[in-house]
Amino acid sequence: MGIFHKSYATAKDKKGWFHIDKNGNSIYNERYLMIEPFYNGFSLIETFKNKKQIIDEKGNLILYL
């Protein structure tokens, strides 16, 4: 688990990385190979197919890279 930054932290379970809120609840259902903390409401993630994407704080896909 990562540190909390602006109300969210990174966490990992058996299925992969994800973001949690201050209550420890996952803020979306997806799991990823790699994630970064949210900055200005967005996070860079890497899927298990090695695709980089940007998601918002609700887990919505914003941009494919």
PQR file of N, CA, C, O and H, with PARSE charges and radii, in Angstrom:
ATOM      1  N   MET A   1       0.835  -1.178   0.000 -0.4000 1.5000
ATOM      2  CA  MET A   1       0.000   0.000   0.000 -0.0000 2.0000
ATOM      3  C   MET A   1       0.879   1.240   0.000  0.5500 1.7000
ATOM      4  O   MET A   1       1.927   1.291   0.644 -0.5500 1.4000
ATOM      5  N   GLY A   2       0.415   2.243  -0.748 -0.4000 1.5000
ATOM      6  CA  GLY A   2       1.133   3.514  -0.801 -0.0000 2.0000
ATOM      7  C   GLY A   2       0.601   4.491   0.232  0.5500 1.7000
ATOM      8  O   GLY A   2      -0.325   4.173   0.978 -0.5500 1.4000
ATOM      9  H   GLY A   2      -0.436   2.202  -1.271  0.4000 1.0000
ATOM     10  N   ILE A   3       1.180   5.667   0.275 -0.4000 1.5000
ATOM     11  CA  ILE A   3       0.730   6.699   1.209 -0.0000 2.0000
ATOM     12  C   ILE A   3      -0.481   7.431   0.629  0.5500 1.7000
ATOM     13  O   ILE A   3      -0.688   7.441  -0.584 -0.5500 1.4000
ATOM     14  H   ILE A   3       1.933   5.926  -0.331  0.4000 1.0000
ATOM     15  N   PHE A   4      -1.274   8.040   1.507 -0.4000 1.5000
ATOM     16  CA  PHE A   4      -2.421   8.808   1.053 -0.0000 2.0000
ATOM     17  C   PHE A   4      -1.948  10.145   0.512  0.5500 1.7000
ATOM     18  O   PHE A   4      -1.123  10.828   1.117 -0.5500 1.4000
ATOM     19  H   PHE A   4      -1.105   8.032   2.492  0.4000 1.0000
ATOM     20  N   HIS A   5      -2.493  10.497  -0.639 -0.4000 1.5000
ATOM     21  CA  HIS A   5      -2.211  11.772  -1.284 -0.0000 2.0000
ATOM     22  C   HIS A   5      -3.537  12.307  -1.807  0.5500 1.7000
ATOM     23  O   HIS A   5      -4.145  11.707  -2.693 -0.5500 1.4000
ATOM     24  H   HIS A   5      -3.164   9.941  -1.130  0.4000 1.0000
ATOM     25  N   LYS A   6      -3.987  13.434  -1.261 -0.4000 1.5000
ATOM     26  CA  LYS A   6      -5.261  14.049  -1.666 -0.0000 2.0000
ATOM     27  C   LYS A   6      -6.420  13.069  -1.559  0.5500 1.7000
ATOM     28  O   LYS A   6      -7.211  12.938  -2.494 -0.5500 1.4000
ATOM     29  H   LYS A   6      -3.493  13.922  -0.541  0.4000 1.0000
ATOM     30  N   SER A   7      -6.526  12.392  -0.443 -0.4000 1.5000
ATOM     31  CA  SER A   7      -7.640  11.499  -0.082 -0.0000 2.0000
ATOM     32  C   SER A   7      -7.586  10.103  -0.679  0.5500 1.7000
ATOM     33  O   SER A   7      -8.484   9.304  -0.411 -0.5500 1.4000
ATOM     34  H   SER A   7      -5.884  12.499   0.316  0.4000 1.0000
ATOM     35  N   TYR A   8      -6.576   9.771  -1.477 -0.4000 1.5000
ATOM     36  CA  TYR A   8      -6.491   8.440  -2.082 -0.0000 2.0000
ATOM     37  C   TYR A   8      -5.097   7.855  -1.881  0.5500 1.7000
ATOM     38  O   TYR A   8      -4.110   8.579  -1.755 -0.5500 1.4000
ATOM     39  H   TYR A   8      -5.847  10.420  -1.695  0.4000 1.0000
ATOM     40  N   ALA A   9      -5.044   6.528  -1.853 -0.4000 1.5000
ATOM     41  CA  ALA A   9      -3.764   5.823  -1.768 -0.0000 2.0000
ATOM     42  C   ALA A   9      -3.772   4.683  -2.782  0.5500 1.7000
ATOM     43  O   ALA A   9      -4.831   4.249  -3.235 -0.5500 1.4000
ATOM     44  H   ALA A   9      -5.846   5.939  -1.955  0.4000 1.0000
ATOM     45  N   THR A  10      -2.589   4.207  -3.130 -0.4000 1.5000
ATOM     46  CA  THR A  10      -2.482   3.027  -3.978 -0.0000 2.0000
ATOM     47  C   THR A  10      -2.463   1.795  -3.077  0.5500 1.7000
ATOM     48  O   THR A  10      -1.962   1.840  -1.953 -0.5500 1.4000
ATOM     49  H   THR A  10      -1.728   4.560  -2.762  0.4000 1.0000
ATOM     50  N   ALA A  11      -3.013   0.698  -3.585 -0.4000 1.5000
ATOM     51  CA  ALA A  11      -3.051  -0.544  -2.818 -0.0000 2.0000
ATOM     52  C   ALA A  11      -2.923  -1.709  -3.794  0.5500 1.7000
ATOM     53  O   ALA A  11      -3.168  -1.556  -4.990 -0.5500 1.4000
ATOM     54  H   ALA A  11      -3.419   0.661  -4.498  0.4000 1.0000
ATOM     55  N   LYS A  12      -2.539  -2.867  -3.277 -0.4000 1.5000
ATOM     56  CA  LYS A  12      -2.378  -4.048  -4.114 -0.0000 2.0000
ATOM     57  C   LYS A  12      -2.986  -5.250  -3.422  0.5500 1.7000
ATOM     58  O   LYS A  12      -2.827  -5.440  -2.216 -0.5500 1.4000
ATOM     59  H   LYS A  12      -2.340  -2.991  -2.305  0.4000 1.0000
ATOM     60  N   ASP A  13      -3.689  -6.062  -4.206 -0.4000 1.5000
ATOM     61  CA  ASP A  13      -4.181  -7.346  -3.716 -0.0000 2.0000
ATOM     62  C   ASP A  13      -3.710  -8.432  -4.682  0.5500 1.7000
ATOM     63  O   ASP A  13      -2.853  -8.168  -5.525 -0.5500 1.4000
ATOM     64  H   ASP A  13      -3.819  -5.908  -5.185  0.4000 1.0000
ATOM     65  N   LYS A  14      -4.248  -9.641  -4.578 -0.4000 1.5000
ATOM     66  CA  LYS A  14      -3.816 -10.752  -5.436 -0.0000 2.0000
ATOM     67  C   LYS A  14      -4.044 -10.485  -6.915  0.5500 1.7000
ATOM     68  O   LYS A  14      -3.359 -11.052  -7.767 -0.5500 1.4000
ATOM     69  H   LYS A  14      -4.945  -9.855  -3.893  0.4000 1.0000
ATOM     70  N   LYS A  15      -5.008  -9.621  -7.220 -0.4000 1.5000
ATOM     71  CA  LYS A  15      -5.367  -9.358  -8.616 -0.0000 2.0000
ATOM     72  C   LYS A  15      -4.609  -8.198  -9.242  0.5500 1.7000
ATOM     73  O   LYS A  15      -4.592  -8.077 -10.467 -0.5500 1.4000
ATOM     74  H   LYS A  15      -5.564  -9.160  -6.528  0.4000 1.0000
ATOM     75  N   GLY A  16      -3.974  -7.329  -8.433 -0.4000 1.5000
ATOM     76  CA  GLY A  16      -3.204  -6.211  -8.970 -0.0000 2.0000
ATOM     77  C   GLY A  16      -3.376  -4.936  -8.167  0.5500 1.7000
ATOM     78  O   GLY A  16      -3.912  -4.941  -7.058 -0.5500 1.4000
ATOM     79  H   GLY A  16      -3.988  -7.427  -7.438  0.4000 1.0000
ATOM     80  N   TRP A  17      -2.903  -3.832  -8.762 -0.4000 1.5000
ATOM     81  CA  TRP A  17      -2.924  -2.521  -8.115 -0.0000 2.0000
ATOM     82  C   TRP A  17      -4.227  -1.784  -8.378  0.5500 1.7000
ATOM     83  O   TRP A  17      -4.870  -1.980  -9.409 -0.5500 1.4000
ATOM     84  H   TRP A  17      -2.468  -3.829  -9.663  0.4000 1.0000
ATOM     85  N   PHE A  18      -4.614  -0.915  -7.412 -0.4000 1.5000
ATOM     86  CA  PHE A  18      -5.827  -0.112  -7.510 -0.0000 2.0000
ATOM     87  C   PHE A  18      -5.715   1.041  -6.521  0.5500 1.7000
ATOM     88  O   PHE A  18      -4.754   1.109  -5.754 -0.5500 1.4000
ATOM     89  H   PHE A  18      -4.091  -0.756  -6.574  0.4000 1.0000
ATOM     90  N   HIS A  19      -6.685   1.942  -6.532 -0.4000 1.5000
ATOM     91  CA  HIS A  19      -6.715   3.077  -5.608 -0.0000 2.0000
ATOM     92  C   HIS A  19      -7.805   2.858  -4.562  0.5500 1.7000
ATOM     93  O   HIS A  19      -8.853   2.277  -4.846 -0.5500 1.4000
ATOM     94  H   HIS A  19      -7.466   1.886  -7.154  0.4000 1.0000
ATOM     95  N   ILE A  20      -7.535   3.334  -3.350 -0.4000 1.5000
ATOM     96  CA  ILE A  20      -8.512   3.253  -2.269 -0.0000 2.0000
ATOM     97  C   ILE A  20      -8.773   4.651  -1.704  0.5500 1.7000
ATOM     98  O   ILE A  20      -7.955   5.560  -1.843 -0.5500 1.4000
ATOM     99  H   ILE A  20      -6.684   3.806  -3.120  0.4000 1.0000
ATOM    100  N   ASP A  21      -9.945   4.796  -1.057 -0.4000 1.5000
ATOM    101  CA  ASP A  21     -10.260   6.050  -0.374 -0.0000 2.0000
ATOM    102  C   ASP A  21      -9.775   5.963   1.080  0.5500 1.7000
ATOM    103  O   ASP A  21      -9.185   4.963   1.488 -0.5500 1.4000
ATOM    104  H   ASP A  21     -10.609   4.057  -0.944  0.4000 1.0000
ATOM    105  N   LYS A  22     -10.032   7.014   1.846 -0.4000 1.5000
ATOM    106  CA  LYS A  22      -9.545   7.050   3.238 -0.0000 2.0000
ATOM    107  C   LYS A  22     -10.182   6.001   4.139  0.5500 1.7000
ATOM    108  O   LYS A  22      -9.667   5.722   5.222 -0.5500 1.4000
ATOM    109  H   LYS A  22     -10.511   7.827   1.515  0.4000 1.0000
ATOM    110  N   ASN A  23     -11.298   5.417   3.704 -0.4000 1.5000
ATOM    111  CA  ASN A  23     -11.932   4.352   4.475 -0.0000 2.0000
ATOM    112  C   ASN A  23     -11.423   2.972   4.074  0.5500 1.7000
ATOM    113  O   ASN A  23     -11.870   1.963   4.620 -0.5500 1.4000
ATOM    114  H   ASN A  23     -11.716   5.644   2.825  0.4000 1.0000
ATOM    115  N   GLY A  24     -10.494   2.921   3.127 -0.4000 1.5000
ATOM    116  CA  GLY A  24      -9.947   1.646   2.679 -0.0000 2.0000
ATOM    117  C   GLY A  24     -10.768   0.972   1.594  0.5500 1.7000
ATOM    118  O   GLY A  24     -10.502  -0.178   1.244 -0.5500 1.4000
ATOM    119  H   GLY A  24     -10.130   3.741   2.684  0.4000 1.0000
ATOM    120  N   ASN A  25     -11.765   1.673   1.054 -0.4000 1.5000
ATOM    121  CA  ASN A  25     -12.604   1.108   0.007 -0.0000 2.0000
ATOM    122  C   ASN A  25     -11.998   1.347  -1.373  0.5500 1.7000
ATOM    123  O   ASN A  25     -11.520   2.443  -1.666 -0.5500 1.4000
ATOM    124  H   ASN A  25     -11.981   2.607   1.338  0.4000 1.0000
ATOM    125  N   SER A  26     -12.020   0.336  -2.204 -0.4000 1.5000
ATOM    126  CA  SER A  26     -11.589   0.498  -3.584 -0.0000 2.0000
ATOM    127  C   SER A  26     -12.523   1.483  -4.275  0.5500 1.7000
ATOM    128  O   SER A  26     -13.738   1.408  -4.095 -0.5500 1.4000
ATOM    129  H   SER A  26     -12.409  -0.554  -1.966  0.4000 1.0000
ATOM    130  N   ILE A  27     -11.975   2.402  -5.061 -0.4000 1.5000
ATOM    131  CA  ILE A  27     -12.839   3.387  -5.715 -0.0000 2.0000
ATOM    132  C   ILE A  27     -13.273   2.939  -7.114  0.5500 1.7000
ATOM    133  O   ILE A  27     -14.047   3.633  -7.773 -0.5500 1.4000
ATOM    134  H   ILE A  27     -10.987   2.462  -5.208  0.4000 1.0000
ATOM    135  N   TYR A  28     -12.778   1.786  -7.568 -0.4000 1.5000
ATOM    136  CA  TYR A  28     -13.227   1.163  -8.817 -0.0000 2.0000
ATOM    137  C   TYR A  28     -12.905  -0.319  -8.741  0.5500 1.7000
ATOM    138  O   TYR A  28     -12.187  -0.748  -7.838 -0.5500 1.4000
ATOM    139  H   TYR A  28     -12.148   1.223  -7.032  0.4000 1.0000
ATOM    140  N   ASN A  29     -13.428  -1.114  -9.678 -0.4000 1.5000
ATOM    141  CA  ASN A  29     -13.261  -2.574  -9.625 -0.0000 2.0000
ATOM    142  C   ASN A  29     -12.041  -3.103 -10.361  0.5500 1.7000
ATOM    143  O   ASN A  29     -11.567  -4.197 -10.054 -0.5500 1.4000
ATOM    144  H   ASN A  29     -14.012  -0.766 -10.412  0.4000 1.0000
ATOM    145  N   GLU A  30     -11.527  -2.360 -11.312 -0.4000 1.5000
ATOM    146  CA  GLU A  30     -10.398  -2.831 -12.122 -0.0000 2.0000
ATOM    147  C   GLU A  30      -9.124  -2.979 -11.290  0.5500 1.7000
ATOM    148  O   GLU A  30      -8.953  -2.328 -10.259 -0.5500 1.4000
ATOM    149  H   GLU A  30     -11.911  -1.472 -11.561  0.4000 1.0000
ATOM    150  N   ARG A  31      -8.238  -3.854 -11.768 -0.4000 1.5000
ATOM    151  CA  ARG A  31      -6.905  -4.008 -11.191 -0.0000 2.0000
ATOM    152  C   ARG A  31      -5.892  -3.837 -12.320  0.5500 1.7000
ATOM    153  O   ARG A  31      -6.166  -4.174 -13.472 -0.5500 1.4000
ATOM    154  H   ARG A  31      -8.377  -4.383 -12.605  0.4000 1.0000
ATOM    155  N   TYR A  32      -4.717  -3.308 -11.975 -0.4000 1.5000
ATOM    156  CA  TYR A  32      -3.718  -2.972 -12.980 -0.0000 2.0000
ATOM    157  C   TYR A  32      -2.346  -3.499 -12.603  0.5500 1.7000
ATOM    158  O   TYR A  32      -2.072  -3.797 -11.441 -0.5500 1.4000
ATOM    159  H   TYR A  32      -4.495  -3.034 -11.039  0.4000 1.0000
ATOM    160  N   LEU A  33      -1.492  -3.606 -13.607 -0.4000 1.5000
ATOM    161  CA  LEU A  33      -0.113  -4.031 -13.406 -0.0000 2.0000
ATOM    162  C   LEU A  33       0.665  -2.974 -12.628  0.5500 1.7000
ATOM    163  O   LEU A  33       1.480  -3.299 -11.764 -0.5500 1.4000
ATOM    164  H   LEU A  33      -1.715  -3.363 -14.551  0.4000 1.0000
ATOM    165  N   MET A  34       0.399  -1.682 -12.948 -0.4000 1.5000
ATOM    166  CA  MET A  34       1.092  -0.570 -12.306 -0.0000 2.0000
ATOM    167  C   MET A  34       0.144   0.621 -12.260  0.5500 1.7000
ATOM    168  O   MET A  34      -0.635   0.832 -13.189 -0.5500 1.4000
ATOM    169  H   MET A  34      -0.263  -1.418 -13.650  0.4000 1.0000
ATOM    170  N   ILE A  35       0.207   1.394 -11.189 -0.4000 1.5000
ATOM    171  CA  ILE A  35      -0.548   2.646 -11.095 -0.0000 2.0000
ATOM    172  C   ILE A  35       0.314   3.697 -10.414  0.5500 1.7000
ATOM    173  O   ILE A  35       1.245   3.373  -9.676 -0.5500 1.4000
ATOM    174  H   ILE A  35       0.841   1.222 -10.435  0.4000 1.0000
ATOM    175  N   GLU A  36      -0.005   4.946 -10.668 -0.4000 1.5000
ATOM    176  CA  GLU A  36       0.618   6.061  -9.966 -0.0000 2.0000
ATOM    177  C   GLU A  36      -0.444   6.752  -9.125  0.5500 1.7000
ATOM    178  O   GLU A  36      -1.636   6.584  -9.380 -0.5500 1.4000
ATOM    179  H   GLU A  36      -0.761   5.209 -11.267  0.4000 1.0000
ATOM    180  N   PRO A  37      -0.036   7.521  -8.132 -0.5600 1.5000
ATOM    181  CA  PRO A  37      -1.016   8.292  -7.359  0.2800 2.0000
ATOM    182  C   PRO A  37      -1.745   9.277  -8.280  0.5500 1.7000
ATOM    183  O   PRO A  37      -1.270   9.582  -9.375 -0.5500 1.4000
ATOM    184  N   PHE A  38      -2.886   9.765  -7.831 -0.4000 1.5000
ATOM    185  CA  PHE A  38      -3.616  10.772  -8.590 -0.0000 2.0000
ATOM    186  C   PHE A  38      -2.920  12.117  -8.460  0.5500 1.7000
ATOM    187  O   PHE A  38      -2.513  12.517  -7.369 -0.5500 1.4000
ATOM    188  H   PHE A  38      -3.272   9.518  -6.942  0.4000 1.0000
ATOM    189  N   TYR A  39      -2.789  12.805  -9.578 -0.4000 1.5000
ATOM    190  CA  TYR A  39      -2.287  14.177  -9.624 -0.0000 2.0000
ATOM    191  C   TYR A  39      -3.282  14.984 -10.435  0.5500 1.7000
ATOM    192  O   TYR A  39      -3.575  14.645 -11.582 -0.5500 1.4000
ATOM    193  H   TYR A  39      -3.120  12.480 -10.464  0.4000 1.0000
ATOM    194  N   ASN A  40      -3.806  16.058  -9.842 -0.4000 1.5000
ATOM    195  CA  ASN A  40      -4.818  16.888 -10.498 -0.0000 2.0000
ATOM    196  C   ASN A  40      -6.001  16.061 -10.981  0.5500 1.7000
ATOM    197  O   ASN A  40      -6.598  16.373 -12.012 -0.5500 1.4000
ATOM    198  H   ASN A  40      -3.568  16.333  -8.910  0.4000 1.0000
ATOM    199  N   GLY A  41      -6.344  15.008 -10.243 -0.4000 1.5000
ATOM    200  CA  GLY A  41      -7.515  14.204 -10.546 -0.0000 2.0000
ATOM    201  C   GLY A  41      -7.300  13.068 -11.528  0.5500 1.7000
ATOM    202  O   GLY A  41      -8.260  12.395 -11.904 -0.5500 1.4000
ATOM    203  H   GLY A  41      -5.859  14.754  -9.406  0.4000 1.0000
ATOM    204  N   PHE A  42      -6.046  12.835 -11.959 -0.4000 1.5000
ATOM    205  CA  PHE A  42      -5.759  11.800 -12.946 -0.0000 2.0000
ATOM    206  C   PHE A  42      -4.593  10.924 -12.521  0.5500 1.7000
ATOM    207  O   PHE A  42      -3.710  11.358 -11.780 -0.5500 1.4000
ATOM    208  H   PHE A  42      -5.267  13.382 -11.653  0.4000 1.0000
ATOM    209  N   SER A  43      -4.602   9.673 -13.004 -0.4000 1.5000
ATOM    210  CA  SER A  43      -3.534   8.723 -12.680 -0.0000 2.0000
ATOM    211  C   SER A  43      -3.103   7.981 -13.938  0.5500 1.7000
ATOM    212  O   SER A  43      -3.936   7.579 -14.751 -0.5500 1.4000
ATOM    213  H   SER A  43      -5.319   9.321 -13.606  0.4000 1.0000
ATOM    214  N   LEU A  44      -1.804   7.804 -14.087 -0.4000 1.5000
ATOM    215  CA  LEU A  44      -1.248   6.969 -15.148 -0.0000 2.0000
ATOM    216  C   LEU A  44      -1.265   5.530 -14.653  0.5500 1.7000
ATOM    217  O   LEU A  44      -0.792   5.238 -13.554 -0.5500 1.4000
ATOM    218  H   LEU A  44      -1.128   8.130 -13.427  0.4000 1.0000
ATOM    219  N   ILE A  45      -1.814   4.627 -15.473 -0.4000 1.5000
ATOM    220  CA  ILE A  45      -1.860   3.215 -15.104 -0.0000 2.0000
ATOM    221  C   ILE A  45      -1.304   2.384 -16.259  0.5500 1.7000
ATOM    222  O   ILE A  45      -1.227   2.854 -17.395 -0.5500 1.4000
ATOM    223  H   ILE A  45      -2.198   4.864 -16.366  0.4000 1.0000
ATOM    224  N   GLU A  46      -0.922   1.156 -15.957 -0.4000 1.5000
ATOM    225  CA  GLU A  46      -0.498   0.213 -16.988 -0.0000 2.0000
ATOM    226  C   GLU A  46      -1.320  -1.061 -16.823  0.5500 1.7000
ATOM    227  O   GLU A  46      -1.376  -1.641 -15.739 -0.5500 1.4000
ATOM    228  H   GLU A  46      -0.984   0.774 -15.035  0.4000 1.0000
ATOM    229  N   THR A  47      -1.953  -1.487 -17.911 -0.4000 1.5000
ATOM    230  CA  THR A  47      -2.786  -2.684 -17.876 -0.0000 2.0000
ATOM    231  C   THR A  47      -1.901  -3.926 -17.906  0.5500 1.7000
ATOM    232  O   THR A  47      -0.691  -3.828 -18.106 -0.5500 1.4000
ATOM    233  H   THR A  47      -1.907  -1.015 -18.792  0.4000 1.0000
ATOM    234  N   PHE A  48      -2.508  -5.089 -17.706 -0.4000 1.5000
ATOM    235  CA  PHE A  48      -1.773  -6.343 -17.768 -0.0000 2.0000
ATOM    236  C   PHE A  48      -1.376  -6.697 -19.193  0.5500 1.7000
ATOM    237  O   PHE A  48      -0.623  -7.648 -19.404 -0.5500 1.4000
ATOM    238  H   PHE A  48      -3.492  -5.168 -17.543  0.4000 1.0000
ATOM    239  N   LYS A  49      -1.868  -5.947 -20.176 -0.4000 1.5000
ATOM    240  CA  LYS A  49      -1.459  -6.116 -21.577 -0.0000 2.0000
ATOM    241  C   LYS A  49      -0.409  -5.081 -21.951  0.5500 1.7000
ATOM    242  O   LYS A  49      -0.144  -4.841 -23.129 -0.5500 1.4000
ATOM    243  H   LYS A  49      -2.479  -5.174 -20.005  0.4000 1.0000
ATOM    244  N   ASN A  50       0.196  -4.462 -20.911 -0.4000 1.5000
ATOM    245  CA  ASN A  50       1.254  -3.462 -21.059 -0.0000 2.0000
ATOM    246  C   ASN A  50       0.824  -2.230 -21.837  0.5500 1.7000
ATOM    247  O   ASN A  50       1.639  -1.626 -22.534 -0.5500 1.4000
ATOM    248  H   ASN A  50      -0.019  -4.657 -19.954  0.4000 1.0000
ATOM    249  N   LYS A  51      -0.441  -1.848 -21.728 -0.4000 1.5000
ATOM    250  CA  LYS A  51      -0.965  -0.623 -22.337 -0.0000 2.0000
ATOM    251  C   LYS A  51      -1.023   0.451 -21.264  0.5500 1.7000
ATOM    252  O   LYS A  51      -1.539   0.213 -20.172 -0.5500 1.4000
ATOM    253  H   LYS A  51      -1.103  -2.339 -21.161  0.4000 1.0000
ATOM    254  N   LYS A  52      -0.496   1.632 -21.570 -0.4000 1.5000
ATOM    255  CA  LYS A  52      -0.562   2.750 -20.626 -0.0000 2.0000
ATOM    256  C   LYS A  52      -1.806   3.563 -20.918  0.5500 1.7000
ATOM    257  O   LYS A  52      -2.150   3.818 -22.072 -0.5500 1.4000
ATOM    258  H   LYS A  52      -0.077   1.825 -22.457  0.4000 1.0000
ATOM    259  N   GLN A  53      -2.480   3.967 -19.834 -0.4000 1.5000
ATOM    260  CA  GLN A  53      -3.721   4.719 -19.937 -0.0000 2.0000
ATOM    261  C   GLN A  53      -3.782   5.739 -18.809  0.5500 1.7000
ATOM    262  O   GLN A  53      -3.027   5.657 -17.841 -0.5500 1.4000
ATOM    263  H   GLN A  53      -2.201   3.759 -18.897  0.4000 1.0000
ATOM    264  N   ILE A  54      -4.677   6.685 -18.945 -0.4000 1.5000
ATOM    265  CA  ILE A  54      -4.926   7.647 -17.877 -0.0000 2.0000
ATOM    266  C   ILE A  54      -6.377   7.479 -17.441  0.5500 1.7000
ATOM    267  O   ILE A  54      -7.289   7.425 -18.266 -0.5500 1.4000
ATOM    268  H   ILE A  54      -5.290   6.751 -19.732  0.4000 1.0000
ATOM    269  N   ILE A  55      -6.569   7.396 -16.120 -0.4000 1.5000
ATOM    270  CA  ILE A  55      -7.913   7.282 -15.556 -0.0000 2.0000
ATOM    271  C   ILE A  55      -8.174   8.472 -14.643  0.5500 1.7000
ATOM    272  O   ILE A  55      -7.244   9.133 -14.182 -0.5500 1.4000
ATOM    273  H   ILE A  55      -5.828   7.440 -15.450  0.4000 1.0000
ATOM    274  N   ASP A  56      -9.462   8.737 -14.388 -0.4000 1.5000
ATOM    275  CA  ASP A  56      -9.823   9.778 -13.425 -0.0000 2.0000
ATOM    276  C   ASP A  56     -10.069   9.153 -12.057  0.5500 1.7000
ATOM    277  O   ASP A  56      -9.892   7.946 -11.889 -0.5500 1.4000
ATOM    278  H   ASP A  56     -10.218   8.200 -14.763  0.4000 1.0000
ATOM    279  N   GLU A  57     -10.471   9.952 -11.086 -0.4000 1.5000
ATOM    280  CA  GLU A  57     -10.646   9.482  -9.710 -0.0000 2.0000
ATOM    281  C   GLU A  57     -11.837   8.556  -9.522  0.5500 1.7000
ATOM    282  O   GLU A  57     -12.036   8.037  -8.423 -0.5500 1.4000
ATOM    283  H   GLU A  57     -10.614  10.933 -11.222  0.4000 1.0000
ATOM    284  N   LYS A  58     -12.634   8.333 -10.558 -0.4000 1.5000
ATOM    285  CA  LYS A  58     -13.726   7.359 -10.504 -0.0000 2.0000
ATOM    286  C   LYS A  58     -13.369   6.080 -11.241  0.5500 1.7000
ATOM    287  O   LYS A  58     -14.168   5.145 -11.297 -0.5500 1.4000
ATOM    288  H   LYS A  58     -12.472   8.754 -11.450  0.4000 1.0000
ATOM    289  N   GLY A  59     -12.161   6.038 -11.810 -0.4000 1.5000
ATOM    290  CA  GLY A  59     -11.721   4.869 -12.556 -0.0000 2.0000
ATOM    291  C   GLY A  59     -12.110   4.916 -14.019  0.5500 1.7000
ATOM    292  O   GLY A  59     -11.890   3.944 -14.742 -0.5500 1.4000
ATOM    293  H   GLY A  59     -11.512   6.797 -11.765  0.4000 1.0000
ATOM    294  N   ASN A  60     -12.686   6.029 -14.479 -0.4000 1.5000
ATOM    295  CA  ASN A  60     -13.066   6.161 -15.875 -0.0000 2.0000
ATOM    296  C   ASN A  60     -11.837   6.355 -16.749  0.5500 1.7000
ATOM    297  O   ASN A  60     -10.936   7.122 -16.409 -0.5500 1.4000
ATOM    298  H   ASN A  60     -12.864   6.819 -13.892  0.4000 1.0000
ATOM    299  N   LEU A  61     -11.807   5.664 -17.864 -0.4000 1.5000
ATOM    300  CA  LEU A  61     -10.710   5.801 -18.813 -0.0000 2.0000
ATOM    301  C   LEU A  61     -10.807   7.146 -19.495  0.5500 1.7000
ATOM    302  O   LEU A  61     -11.849   7.484 -20.058 -0.5500 1.4000
ATOM    303  H   LEU A  61     -12.539   5.042 -18.141  0.4000 1.0000
ATOM    304  N   ILE A  62      -9.728   7.924 -19.452 -0.4000 1.5000
ATOM    305  CA  ILE A  62      -9.693   9.263 -20.032 -0.0000 2.0000
ATOM    306  C   ILE A  62      -8.894   9.269 -21.328  0.5500 1.7000
ATOM    307  O   ILE A  62      -9.279   9.924 -22.297 -0.5500 1.4000
ATOM    308  H   ILE A  62      -8.882   7.650 -18.995  0.4000 1.0000
ATOM    309  N   LEU A  63      -7.761   8.528 -21.347 -0.4000 1.5000
ATOM    310  CA  LEU A  63      -6.867   8.607 -22.502 -0.0000 2.0000
ATOM    311  C   LEU A  63      -6.073   7.325 -22.640  0.5500 1.7000
ATOM    312  O   LEU A  63      -5.551   6.798 -21.657 -0.5500 1.4000
ATOM    313  H   LEU A  63      -7.447   7.997 -20.560  0.4000 1.0000
ATOM    314  N   TYR A  64      -5.981   6.822 -23.870 -0.4000 1.5000
ATOM    315  CA  TYR A  64      -5.075   5.713 -24.185 -0.0000 2.0000
ATOM    316  C   TYR A  64      -3.754   6.316 -24.631  0.5500 1.7000
ATOM    317  O   TYR A  64      -3.752   7.285 -25.391 -0.5500 1.4000
ATOM    318  H   TYR A  64      -6.405   7.250 -24.669  0.4000 1.0000
ATOM    319  N   LEU A  65      -2.647   5.777 -24.186 -0.4000 1.5000
ATOM    320  CA  LEU A  65      -1.327   6.287 -24.618 -0.0000 2.0000
ATOM    321  C   LEU A  65      -0.658   5.289 -25.535  0.5500 1.7000
ATOM    322  O   LEU A  65       0.454   5.531 -26.004 -0.5500 1.4000
ATOM    323  H   LEU A  65      -2.649   4.990 -23.569  0.4000 1.0000
TER
END
